[in-house]
Amino acid sequence: MPVELRKRKAPPPPPAPVKKQATKATKAAAKAKAQVEDAASKAAEIASNAAEVTTETATAAAQAAAEAVANGASKAATALAGNPKVGDLIDLDNFGGEVETNDGTKTSLKKLVEESKAGVVLFTYPKASTPGCTRQVCLFRDSYSTLSSATGLSIYGLSSDSPKANTTFKEKQKLPYPLLCDPSYALIGAIGLKKAPKGTTRGVFVVDKSGKVLAAEPGGPEATVKVVERVVSEMGEEGQIRKEEAEKAEEVVKEEGEKVKGKDEKAEKAEKADEEDDKEEKEDEKKEEKEDDKEEKEGEEKEVVKEKENEDEAKEAAMDKAEAKAKESEEKKDKDEDKTEEKKAEKKDAATEEKSDDKTEEKTEEDTTNGEKKDAEEKTEDKKEESDKATEDKKEDEKSEEKKDDKKEDTEMKDA
C-alpha cells in the first residue's frame, strides 16, 4: 500500500475582531467558534501526520479528535456564558462555590441538591426586609407546603445579605425555609441572576437531582412563584406517568412474587410436615427412653428391696439361731442345776436317815423336835434355793434381754 505523503495545511486565518459593543455571550460564542476552527485544524494536522495508518483510520481519528475538541469548546462556551438555560445539564461540582445559610452553616448547591428529595428551588431577591422582597418571601411562605410536598423540591431564598440580616428577615416573616447568604455573588452569578456591576436580579432558578435545569428566568414576586408552580405541575404530570409505570412494574413484581410465594409456601408446608414428623419421632424416642429408664429404675429398686429383705431375713435367722442357742444353753444349765440339787437332796436324805436310825429310840421327842426344826430348816433352805434360783433366772432373763437389745442395735446400725 502506497504511503501518503505528509501534507501540512496553511494555518487558518485569525478570527475576525469582535466589536466592543458585543455582549459577553457573543464574545464567548466567538471564542468557542475560534476554538472549534482551531480544533479542526489540529485534527487535520493529526490526520496528515498519521502516514503509516490507512486513510480510513486517519479520517476516523481526525473526526474523533475534532468531536472531542468541539465538545470541550462547547462546554467552555457554556461556562464562559455563565447563564444556564432550561434543559441544560450543569456540573454541580464546584458550581457556584460556597455559600452560607442564615444560621451560619457552610454549604453549596451540590450539597443542597444531594440533601433534597427531588431538587432545589432558588429564588433571588435584592435586599432583605424591603417591600418587594418581603412580598416575594411571603408568597413562597404561603405556597411552601404545596410547592414542596407535591414534588419534594427544597426551597431556598438567595441574596447577598449577611446571615444576621437574613436571620432577622426569616424570624420576622416566620419563613419555613432557609435563606442563603452569598455576599460574593458566586452562586447568584453562576445561575445568571447577578446585576452588573453589583447587585442581585429578582428571579428563580430550579434544578433537579441529576443537575438538569428546569427553570432559570428573572421576574417579579408573583412571577417567580408562578414559574415554580408551572415546574411543579410538569413534574406532577411526569410523576403521574412514572407512578403508573411504577405501579405496573409493581404489579408484575407482585405477580411474580405471588408465584414464588406459592412455591415457597408449598416447600414450606412440606418442610413443616417433615419437621413435625421428625418432632413426633423424637418425642416417641424420648418417651421410649423414659419408659426404659423407668423400668430399669424400678428393677433396680426391686433388687435393692429384695437384697434388703434377704439381709433382714438373714439377720432374723441369725438372731433366732442365737436365741435358740442361748435358750438351749439356759435349759442345759437348768438341768445341771436340777441334777446337782437332786444329788444334794439325796445325800441329805441319806444322812438324815442314818442319824434317825441311831437315835430313834433315845431321842424320840428330841427327834421329833429336831425333825420339825429340820423341816423348818429344809423349808428355809428350799425357800432360799427357790429365791436364788429366781434371782439367777432373773439375771439370765436380763442377760437375754441385753443380748436382744445389742442385736437390735447392730441390726439398726447395719440398716442405717
C-alpha positions in Angstrom: 0.0 0.0 0.0 1.5 3.3 -1.0 2.4 5.7 1.8 0.7 9.0 1.8 3.0 12.0 1.9 2.7 14.4 4.8 0.7 17.4 3.9 0.5 20.5 6.0 -2.3 22.9 5.5 -1.8 26.5 6.0 -2.9 27.8 9.4 -6.5 29.1 9.4 -7.0 32.8 9.3 -7.3 34.6 12.6 -10.8 35.2 13.8 -12.5 38.5 12.9 -12.1 41.1 15.6 -15.1 41.5 17.9 -16.7 44.8 18.3 -16.5 46.4 21.7 -20.3 46.7 22.0 -20.7 42.9 21.8 -22.1 41.1 24.8 -20.3 38.6 26.9 -22.3 35.8 25.3 -21.3 37.0 21.8 -17.7 37.1 22.9 -18.0 33.6 24.3 -19.6 32.3 21.2 -16.9 33.9 19.0 -14.2 32.4 21.2 -15.8 29.0 21.1 -16.0 29.2 17.3 -12.3 30.0 17.1 -11.6 27.1 19.3 -13.7 24.8 17.1 -11.8 26.0 14.0 -8.5 25.6 15.8 -9.6 22.1 16.8 -10.5 21.2 13.2 -7.1 22.5 12.1 -5.3 20.4 14.7 -7.4 17.3 13.7 -6.4 17.8 10.1 -2.7 18.0 11.1 -3.0 14.8 13.2 -4.6 13.1 10.2 -1.8 14.2 7.9 0.8 13.1 10.4 -0.6 9.5 10.6 1.2 8.4 7.4 1.6 4.8 8.5 -2.1 4.5 9.1 -4.7 3.8 6.4 -6.7 6.6 5.0 -9.9 5.4 6.7 -8.2 5.1 10.1 -6.7 8.5 9.8 -10.0 10.0 8.9 -11.8 8.4 11.8 -9.1 9.6 14.2 -9.4 13.1 12.8 -13.2 13.0 13.3 -12.9 11.7 16.8 -10.3 14.4 17.7 -12.4 17.1 16.2 -15.5 15.9 18.1 -13.6 15.8 21.4 -12.2 19.2 20.9 -15.5 20.6 19.8 -17.3 19.1 22.8 -14.7 20.7 25.1 -15.1 24.0 23.3 -18.9 23.8 23.7 -18.5 23.2 27.4 -16.1 26.1 27.7 -18.6 28.3 25.8 -21.4 27.4 28.3 -19.1 28.1 31.3 -18.0 31.4 29.8 -21.5 32.4 29.1 -22.5 31.8 32.8 -26.2 31.7 32.0 -27.6 28.1 32.1 -30.7 27.6 30.1 -33.7 25.3 30.7 -32.8 21.7 29.7 -29.0 22.2 30.3 -27.3 19.6 32.4 -24.9 21.5 34.7 -21.9 20.0 36.5 -22.8 20.5 40.2 -19.2 20.0 41.4 -17.9 23.5 42.5 -20.9 25.1 40.7 -21.5 28.5 42.4 -18.8 28.0 45.0 -19.6 28.0 48.7 -22.5 29.9 50.4 -23.8 30.2 53.9 -27.2 29.6 55.5 -28.8 32.3 57.7 -27.8 30.3 60.7 -24.1 30.2 59.7 -23.8 26.7 58.1 -21.5 26.5 55.1 -23.0 24.7 52.1 -23.1 24.6 48.3 -25.6 23.9 45.5 -24.3 20.4 45.2 -24.9 19.6 48.9 -28.4 21.2 48.8 -29.3 19.0 45.8 -27.9 15.9 47.4 -29.9 16.6 50.6 -33.2 17.2 48.7 -35.7 14.6 47.6 -36.3 15.9 44.0 -34.2 19.0 43.5 -33.7 22.7 44.6 -35.6 25.9 44.0 -33.5 29.1 44.4 -35.5 32.4 44.3 -33.3 35.5 44.4 -34.2 38.9 46.0 -32.2 42.1 46.0 -32.3 43.1 49.7 -33.9 41.6 52.9 -36.8 43.4 54.6 -37.6 45.7 51.7 -41.3 45.8 50.5 -40.8 43.8 47.2 -38.6 41.2 48.8 -41.0 40.9 51.8 -43.9 40.3 49.4 -41.8 37.7 47.5 -40.7 35.6 50.5 -44.3 35.7 51.9 -45.7 34.4 48.7 -43.3 31.5 48.8 -44.1 31.1 52.5 -47.8 30.8 51.8 -47.3 28.3 48.9 -44.5 26.4 50.6 -46.4 23.2 51.5 -48.0 23.0 48.1 -44.8 23.6 46.2 -42.5 21.5 48.4 -44.6 18.5 49.4 -46.1 17.9 45.9 -42.8 17.0 44.3 -40.2 17.0 47.1 -38.4 20.2 45.9 -36.4 22.1 48.6 -37.0 25.8 48.6 -34.4 28.4 49.5 -34.2 32.2 49.3 -30.9 33.6 48.0 -29.4 37.1 48.4 -26.2 38.9 49.1 -27.3 39.9 52.6 -25.4 39.0 55.8 -26.5 36.0 58.0 -27.7 38.4 60.7 -29.9 40.4 58.2 -31.4 37.2 56.7 -32.0 35.7 60.2 -33.9 38.8 61.3 -35.8 38.7 58.0 -36.7 35.0 58.4 -37.8 35.2 62.0 -39.9 38.4 61.4 -41.8 36.9 58.5 -41.9 33.4 60.0 -40.5 31.7 56.9 -40.5 27.9 56.9 -37.5 27.6 54.6 -33.8 28.7 55.0 -32.3 31.9 53.5 -28.9 31.6 51.7 -26.2 34.3 52.1 -24.0 35.0 49.0 -22.1 38.2 49.6 -19.5 37.3 46.9 -22.3 36.8 44.3 -20.6 33.4 43.4 -23.8 31.4 43.2 -26.0 34.3 42.1 -23.6 34.9 39.2 -23.4 31.2 38.3 -27.2 31.0 37.8 -27.2 34.2 35.7 -29.0 36.5 38.1 -26.2 38.9 39.1 -26.9 42.5 38.3 -23.9 44.5 36.9 -21.8 45.9 38.3 -23.0 44.8 41.7 -26.4 43.7 42.9 -29.0 40.9 42.5 -31.7 40.5 39.9 -35.0 39.1 41.3 -35.7 35.8 39.7 -35.9 32.0 40.1 -33.7 29.0 39.3 -34.8 25.3 39.6 -32.5 22.3 39.2 -33.4 18.6 39.7 -31.4 15.8 41.3 -29.5 15.0 38.1 -28.4 18.6 37.6 -30.9 19.3 34.8 -32.1 23.0 34.7 -35.9 23.1 35.0 -36.3 26.9 35.2 -34.0 29.9 35.0 -35.5 33.3 34.5 -35.9 36.8 36.1 -39.3 38.0 37.3 -41.3 39.8 39.9 -42.5 38.3 43.2 -45.7 36.8 41.7 -44.0 35.7 38.5 -41.3 33.7 40.3 -43.9 31.8 42.3 -45.9 31.0 39.1 -42.7 29.7 37.5 -42.2 27.2 40.3 -45.9 26.3 40.2 -45.5 25.5 36.5 -42.5 23.4 37.2 -44.3 21.5 40.0 -47.3 20.9 37.6 -45.0 19.5 34.9 -43.1 17.4 37.5 -46.5 16.2 38.7 -47.5 15.0 35.3 -44.2 13.3 34.8 -44.5 11.9 38.3 -48.0 10.5 37.5 -46.7 8.8 34.4 -43.8 7.4 36.4 -46.2 6.4 39.1 -48.3 4.5 36.6 -45.3 2.8 35.2 -44.1 2.0 38.7 -47.5 0.6 39.6 -47.4 -1.6 36.5 -43.9 -2.8 37.3 -45.0 -3.4 40.9 -48.0 -5.5 39.8 -45.7 -7.6 37.6 -43.3 -8.0 40.5 -46.2 -8.8 42.8 -47.5 -11.5 40.4 -44.0 -13.0 40.2 -43.7 -12.7 43.9 -47.0 -14.5 44.5 -45.9 -17.3 42.2 -42.6 -17.6 44.0 -44.5 -17.3 47.3 -46.9 -20.1 46.3 -43.9 -22.3 45.5 -42.2 -21.2 48.8 -45.4 -22.0 50.7 -45.6 -25.5 49.3 -42.0 -26.0 50.1 -42.5 -24.5 53.5 -45.5 -26.8 54.1 -43.5 -29.9 53.0 -40.6 -28.8 55.2 -43.0 -28.2 58.1 -44.6 -31.6 57.6 -41.1 -33.1 57.7 -40.2 -31.2 60.8 -43.4 -32.4 62.5 -42.7 -36.0 61.6 -39.2 -35.6 62.9 -40.6 -34.0 66.1 -43.0 -36.9 66.6 -40.2 -39.4 66.1 -38.1 -37.6 68.6 -40.9 -37.4 71.1 -41.6 -41.2 70.6 -37.9 -41.9 71.1 -37.9 -39.7 74.3 -41.0 -41.5 75.5 -39.4 -44.9 75.0 -36.2 -43.8 76.7 -38.2 -42.5 79.7 -40.1 -45.8 79.9 -36.9 -47.8 79.6 -35.3 -45.6 82.3 -38.4 -46.1 84.5 -38.4 -49.9 84.1 -34.7 -50.0 84.8 -35.1 -47.8 87.9 -38.0 -49.9 89.1 -35.9 -53.1 88.5 -33.0 -51.6 90.5 -35.4 -50.6 93.3 -36.9 -54.1 93.4 -33.4 -55.6 93.6 -32.4 -53.2 96.4 -35.7 -54.1 98.3 -35.0 -57.8 97.7 -31.5 -57.5 98.9 -32.7 -55.7 102.0 -35.3 -58.3 102.6 -32.7 -61.0 102.3 -30.4 -59.2 104.6 -33.3 -58.8 107.1 -34.2 -62.5 106.8 -30.6 -63.4 107.3 -30.4 -61.2 110.4 -33.6 -62.6 111.8 -32.3 -66.1 111.2 -29.1 -65.3 112.9 -30.9 -63.8 115.8 -33.3 -66.8 116.0 -30.3 -69.1 115.9 -28.5 -67.1 118.6 -31.7 -67.0 120.7 -32.2 -70.8 120.3 -28.6 -71.4 121.2 -28.9 -69.2 124.3 -32.2 -70.9 125.2 -30.6 -74.4 124.8 -27.7 -73.2 127.0 -30.0 -72.0 129.7 -32.0 -75.2 129.5 -28.8 -77.3 129.9 -27.7 -75.1 132.8 -31.1 -75.5 134.5 -30.9 -79.3 134.0 -27.4 -79.4 135.5 -28.6 -77.3 138.5 -31.6 -79.6 138.9 -29.3 -82.7 138.9 -27.0 -81.0 141.5 -29.9 -80.2 143.7 -31.2 -83.7 143.4 -27.8 -85.2 144.4 -27.6 -82.8 147.3 -31.1 -83.8 148.5 -30.3 -87.5 148.2 -27.2 -87.1 150.2 -29.0 -85.1 152.8 -31.8 -87.6 153.0 -29.3 -90.5 153.4 -27.5 -88.6 156.2 -30.8 -87.8 157.9 -32.0 -91.4 157.7 -28.7 -92.7 159.3 -29.0 -90.2 162.1 -32.6 -91.1 162.6 -31.9 -94.8 162.9 -29.2 -94.3 165.6 -31.1 -92.0 167.8 -34.6 -93.2 167.3 -35.1 -94.9 170.5 -33.1 -92.5 172.7 -34.3 -89.2 171.5 -37.8 -89.7 170.1 -39.1 -86.4 171.5 -35.8 -84.7 170.5 -36.0 -86.2 167.1 -39.5 -85.0 166.8 -38.4 -81.5 167.7 -35.3 -81.8 165.6 -37.4 -83.2 162.8 -39.7 -80.2 162.9 -36.7 -77.9 163.2 -35.1 -79.7 160.3 -38.2 -79.5 158.3 -38.3 -75.8 159.1 -34.6 -75.5 158.1 -35.3 -77.5 154.9 -38.2 -75.3 154.1 -36.0 -72.3 154.7 -33.3 -73.8 152.5 -35.8 -74.6 149.9 -37.1 -71.1 150.0 -33.6 -69.8 149.8 -32.8 -72.1 146.9 -36.0 -71.0 145.2 -35.1 -67.3 145.8 -31.5 -67.9 144.5 -33.0 -69.7 141.5 -35.4 -66.9 140.9 -32.6 -64.4 141.2 -30.5 -66.4 138.7 -33.4 -66.7 136.3 -34.0 -63.0 136.5 -30.3 -62.4 135.8 -30.4 -64.8 132.9 -33.5 -63.0 131.5 -31.8 -59.7 131.9 -28.7 -61.0 130.0 -31.0 -62.4 127.3 -32.8 -59.0 127.0 -29.4 -57.2 126.9 -28.3 -59.6 124.1 -31.5 -58.9 122.2 -31.1 -55.2 122.6 -27.4 -55.4 121.4 -28.5 -57.5 118.4 -31.3 -55.0 117.7 -28.8 -52.1 117.8 -26.4 -53.9 115.5 -29.3 -54.5 113.1 -30.4 -50.9 113.1 -26.8 -49.7 112.6 -26.4 -52.0 109.6 -29.7 -50.8 108.1 -28.6 -47.2 108.6 
